[in-house]
Amino acid sequence: MSIMELARKPVDRPVIVTVCGDAGRGKTSLAAAFPKPIFIRAEDGMQAIPADKRPDAFPLLQSASQLWEQITAIIHEPHDYQTLVIDSVTALERLFVADVLASDPKAKSINQALGGYGAGTAAVSAMHQRVRKGAGLANEKRGMHVVFVAHADVETLKLPDVDDYMRWTLRLPTKSQPPYTDDVDVVGFLRLVTYTKGEDGDRKKAISTGDLEMVVHATAANVSKNRYGITEPLEYHLGQNPLASVIPSLGGNAPAQQQTTEEGAA
């Protein structure tokens, strides 16, 4: 058989999403609104969900070895879960740093671990890559959606062609971010719908309606992207999944512009 005969149009697969946002924005509630989820928990965000609506979850992680055991079980053992949620990758960072430091008792910080010169940071980054690889296997082999939950922080960008400015990003060191921003289908930023009020020349106040929205298109204000041609913020109501109506693998209908390949958005 010629290698050219293997060429086919790729089919839709389950989605891989990173949900980012400040505290209290409903990140865990959104993840729980995905189809039949199971949670791997590095922190306990389930209290925000009514007891009768809480999805299944593994016990809280106490070590990195427990994380690998849980991911392996999701990939290889029989179950009927449709979504793997990891809540949160921000808390995983602390778990991974503790694991690396435990392997090098003489080190007082991650910068000194494993001989220094960035070796400790690189080891933590490799553990995040391992998480992404395991989640990818659940997506590919088990047909599961994947949701990474991340807390948000503000960073200052120093770009060569514009003045420095600030934006929202994942609360992770720079080297730990790529598995959850580069190699996913959607990075969604949850935010309050906010306006400013005040007279010109005076200090203005931020006023929020209490409404929430999810930004999944590229914008200078925060890290966000999608591979589905979505160009406007999505309304978000607690307990609902704003992506369900716009992503094919979640049952949504893709807009017309989604029919073209959007390599730039990826």
C-alpha positions in Angstrom: 0.0 0.0 0.0 1.2 3.5 -0.9 1.7 5.8 2.0 -0.5 8.3 0.1 -3.5 5.9 0.4 -3.5 6.6 4.1 -4.4 10.2 3.7 -7.9 11.0 5.0 -10.0 13.9 6.1 -9.5 14.1 9.9 -12.8 13.5 11.8 -14.0 15.5 14.9 -12.7 14.2 18.2 -13.5 15.0 21.8 -12.3 18.5 22.8 -9.4 19.4 25.0 -10.0 22.6 26.9 -8.2 24.8 29.5 -10.5 26.9 31.6 -8.8 29.8 33.3 -10.2 32.5 35.6 -9.9 34.5 38.8 -11.3 33.1 42.0 -15.1 32.5 42.2 -15.7 32.7 38.5 -17.2 29.2 38.2 -14.3 27.2 36.7 -15.1 24.0 38.5 -18.9 24.4 37.9 -18.2 24.8 34.2 -16.0 21.7 34.1 -18.7 19.7 35.9 -21.1 20.7 33.1 -19.2 18.7 30.5 -20.6 15.2 29.6 -20.3 12.7 32.4 -17.1 14.0 34.0 -14.7 12.4 36.5 -12.4 14.7 38.5 -8.8 14.3 39.4 -8.4 16.8 42.3 -5.3 18.6 43.3 -7.5 20.9 45.3 -11.1 20.7 46.5 -13.4 23.0 44.5 -16.4 20.8 44.7 -18.0 22.8 47.6 -19.2 25.3 45.0 -21.4 22.6 43.4 -24.7 21.5 45.1 -24.2 18.1 46.7 -26.9 16.4 44.6 -25.2 17.7 41.4 -21.6 16.9 42.2 -19.8 14.6 39.7 -17.7 11.7 40.7 -14.1 12.4 41.8 -11.0 10.6 43.0 -9.8 11.4 46.5 -7.7 14.5 46.8 -4.1 14.1 45.6 -1.5 13.8 48.3 1.4 13.1 46.0 2.5 13.0 42.3 2.5 9.2 42.4 -1.2 9.2 43.1 -1.8 11.4 40.1 0.0 9.0 37.8 -2.1 6.1 39.2 -5.3 7.9 38.7 -4.5 8.9 35.1 -3.4 5.4 34.3 -6.7 4.0 35.7 -8.6 6.4 33.5 -6.7 5.2 30.4 -6.7 1.5 31.0 -9.5 0.4 33.4 -13.1 -0.1 32.3 -15.5 2.9 32.9 -18.1 4.9 31.2 -16.9 8.5 32.0 -16.9 10.8 29.1 -14.8 13.8 30.4 -11.6 13.9 32.4 -11.2 17.0 34.5 -8.0 18.0 36.2 -8.7 20.6 38.9 -6.4 22.4 39.0 -3.1 22.5 37.1 -2.2 25.5 39.3 -2.3 23.2 42.4 -0.4 20.5 40.5 2.5 22.9 40.2 2.8 23.0 44.0 2.5 19.2 44.1 5.2 18.8 41.5 7.6 21.3 43.2 7.1 19.4 46.5 7.9 16.1 44.7 11.1 17.4 43.2 12.3 18.9 46.5 11.5 15.7 48.3 13.9 13.9 45.8 16.7 16.4 46.7 16.5 17.0 50.5 19.6 19.3 50.4 17.8 21.8 48.1 16.0 24.7 49.9 14.1 25.9 46.8 13.2 24.6 43.3 16.0 26.8 41.8 18.6 24.8 43.8 17.0 21.4 43.2 18.8 18.7 41.1 22.0 20.7 40.9 20.5 24.1 40.1 20.9 25.8 36.7 17.2 25.3 35.9 17.2 21.6 36.4 14.5 21.7 39.1 12.2 23.9 37.0 12.8 21.7 34.0 11.8 18.6 36.0 8.5 20.3 37.0 7.9 21.3 33.4 8.4 17.7 32.3 5.8 16.5 34.8 3.2 18.9 33.3 4.1 17.6 29.9 3.5 14.1 31.3 0.0 15.2 32.5 -0.8 16.5 29.0 0.4 13.3 27.4 -1.7 11.1 29.7 -4.8 13.3 29.1 -4.1 13.1 25.4 -4.2 9.3 25.6 -7.5 9.5 27.4 -8.7 11.7 24.6 -7.4 9.5 21.8 -7.8 6.0 23.2 -10.9 6.4 25.4 -12.7 9.1 23.4 -12.9 11.4 26.4 -13.1 15.2 26.5 -10.4 16.8 28.7 -10.7 19.9 30.8 -7.8 21.5 32.6 -8.8 24.0 35.3 -6.3 26.8 36.0 -6.3 29.9 38.3 -5.5 33.2 36.7 -2.8 35.7 37.4 -1.6 39.0 35.8 1.7 39.2 33.9 3.5 42.0 32.1 4.4 41.4 28.5 7.5 43.0 27.1 7.2 42.7 23.3 9.6 44.2 20.8 7.0 46.1 18.7 4.7 47.7 21.3 4.8 49.3 24.7 4.8 47.0 27.8 1.3 46.0 28.9 -0.4 43.6 31.3 -2.7 40.7 30.6 -4.4 37.8 32.4 -2.7 34.5 32.1 -2.5 31.1 33.8 -1.0 31.2 37.3 1.9 29.0 36.4 5.6 29.6 35.7 6.2 30.3 32.0 7.8 26.9 31.3 4.9 25.1 32.9 2.2 26.8 30.7 2.7 25.3 27.2 1.0 22.0 27.8 -2.2 23.8 28.7 -2.1 26.7 26.2 -0.3 25.5 23.1 -1.5 22.0 22.8 -5.2 22.3 23.5 -8.3 23.1 21.4 -9.7 25.9 23.6 -8.2 28.2 26.2 -11.2 29.9 27.8 -11.0 32.9 30.2 -13.9 33.3 32.5 -14.6 36.9 33.5 -17.2 39.2 35.0 -19.0 41.5 32.6 -17.5 44.8 33.9 -17.9 48.5 33.0 -16.3 51.7 34.3 -18.2 54.6 35.7 -17.1 58.1 36.5 -16.5 61.6 35.1 -13.7 62.3 32.7 -10.5 63.2 34.6 -11.7 61.5 37.7 -10.7 58.1 39.0 -13.4 55.7 37.5 -15.0 52.8 39.4 -15.4 49.3 38.0 -19.1 48.3 38.0 -20.1 44.7 37.4 -23.5 43.4 36.5 -22.7 40.0 38.0 -23.0 38.4 34.7 -20.2 36.0 33.5 -18.8 35.4 30.1 -16.2 33.1 28.6 -13.6 34.6 26.2 -12.2 32.0 23.8 -10.9 34.2 21.0 -7.5 35.8 20.8 -7.4 39.1 22.7 -4.6 41.2 24.2 -6.3 41.3 27.6 -5.9 37.6 28.4 -4.6 34.3 27.2 -7.4 32.7 25.1 -7.8 30.9 21.8 -10.0 28.3 20.0 -9.8 26.2 16.9 -13.5 26.5 16.0 -13.9 30.0 14.6 -15.5 31.5 17.7 -14.9 35.3 17.6 -17.2 36.7 20.3 -17.4 36.1 24.1 -19.8 33.4 25.1 -22.5 33.9 27.8 -21.8 31.7 30.8 -24.5 30.7 33.3 -23.5 28.5 36.3 -24.3 24.9 35.7 -24.3 25.3 31.9 -21.6 24.7 29.3 -21.3 27.6 26.9 -19.2 25.5 24.5 -21.9 22.9 24.1 -23.7 24.8 21.3 -20.6 25.8 19.3 -18.2 22.8 19.3 -19.2 19.9 17.0 -17.8 17.1 19.3 -20.0 18.5 22.2 -23.1 18.4 20.0 -22.9 22.0 18.7 -23.3 23.3 15.2 -20.1 25.0 13.9 -20.5 28.5 12.4 -19.8 28.8 8.7 -16.3 30.2 9.2 -15.4 27.1 11.2 -15.5 25.1 8.0 -12.1 26.5 7.1 -8.9 25.3 8.7 -7.8 27.8 11.3 -4.2 27.0 11.8 -3.5 30.6 12.9 -5.8 30.2 15.9 -4.1 27.1 17.0 
